[in-house]
Amino acid sequence: MGNCIEKSLARRLGTLTEPAHVSRLDLCADFVSHENMESWGREAWVTRGKNIAAYAVADQFTGWTVGLGGVIACRLYNKLLEIFESHRDDLLPLWLAAGWQAGDPIWRVEFQFRREVLAQHNLIRLDEVLSNLNGLWSYASTEWLRLTIPNPDDQTRSRWPVHPLWGYLSSIDWETDGGPLSRSFRATRLPEDRRIFSLGASSIASYMAKHGITDYGEGLDRYLFDLYGHLQTSGDFLGLSAEAMMLEKVRLRAREFNTILNIDDEEEKRLALERAAAAYRKASNGG
């Protein structure tokens, strides 16, 4: 009886002839952390967004927002406090089943993607979006926004080291085969070369098709030329050259994959790590 009514209503509303389109995506992850989320300032957020804001209720810090009102926005907030205030405890059994110990603080990091940014990545249909959650999360948490440890000795903010907490959050694996989220983080998570080549070939093919290019050599040359211009334009925003912008992307991926870049001056590397560690200890102590 119920199925007949549903089908009748569906026919009145119209016939679905193509997959559903996505107008907005809210992608979030809940996690337990005793990190002092108020220990860093606004400058620690390196982002392409605007309107960075911190919030508190009475004397209790409740979280951060970045980029509200834009095509991408991020919220990092005390989820446990929110559900207690809203008297919605439906998440508690899920957290307990996942290993949460009552009394441990639970925070949520949430990215909101509007239609415009999804379309820019050629993600229109629901199935396309669901198949690219890893890519969206990685883009938002490594390119659009990073939580860093400010280094007063380096005026180029894009080189500031990633905060350890953000390193864990940005490496969350959204199982695109429909499985549950991974609760552990492997030391090395490298994509297969064939997947990298497939993505690269799709990018080049899309570029050539858009510009009506059928000659492989011409298409590749123009693609690389315009890619350089894109990197140069993007780098201007951060005060970087095209080459430095690409190297920064390589460094971000190296952190994500836990690989090692060749560094000629090992002493400089050691000192940089020491400065980062000192900055982190200072931030953790609220200094």
C-alpha positions, 0 to 999 in steps of 0.5 A: 500500500505504502509503495503504491502511494509513493509511486503515485506521488512520484509520477505526479511530481514528474519523471526522473530522467537523469542522476540527481545534481548536487547544489551543496555538499557538507563534508565533516569528521568528528574526532577526539582531541585534547588539543587547546583549539584556542592556542593559536591565533588567526595568522595560523590559518593559511587560506584562500578564504576570508572572514576568519573568526573565533567563537566562545560561549561565556568563558568556554572557547567553542571553535573557529570558522573560515570563509563563511559566505564564500563558495568554500567554508570551514568550521572547527567546533566543539561538537559535544558542547553543541549537542548537549546545548541542543539536547540532540544525543543521537550521535552518542551511540555512534561515538561510543561504538567507534571507541569514544570514552565518555568525558573525552572532548569531541570536535568536528571539522566540517567543509561546506562546498557550494555548487560553484566550486563543485562545478569548477571540478566538474562534479555535478551529479551525485555519483560524481561527487560521492566518487570524489570525496577524497579529492574534495577533502584533500583540496579543501584541507591542503590547498584551500586551507591549512592550519600551520605553526607560524614561523616569525623568521619566515615571512612566506606563510606558505612555507610554515609547517603544518600543525600536527593536528591538521596533518591528521585531519587532512589525511582522513581517507574517505573510502570512495568504494562505499566503505566506512571511514578509516580510523587509522592513518598509515605511515605511507599512503601512495596512489598508484602511478596508473591512477596519477597518469589517468588523472593527468591524461584526463586533464590534458584531454579535457583541455585539448577538447575545450580548445579544439586541439587534435594534435598531441604535440601542440596540445601538450605544449599549450597545456604546459604553457597555460599550466605555468600561467595558472601556477604563476597567477596562483602564486602571486596570491601567496607571493610565490613564483610559478616554480615555487608554487609547484614545489609547494604543492609537491611538499604538501603531497610529500607530507600527505604521502609521508615521502621525503624530498631531497634537501641539499642543506641537511643542516638547514632542514634540521634547524627548520625542524627545531624551530617548528618544534619550538613553535609548536611547544610554545603554542601548546603551552598557550604562549 
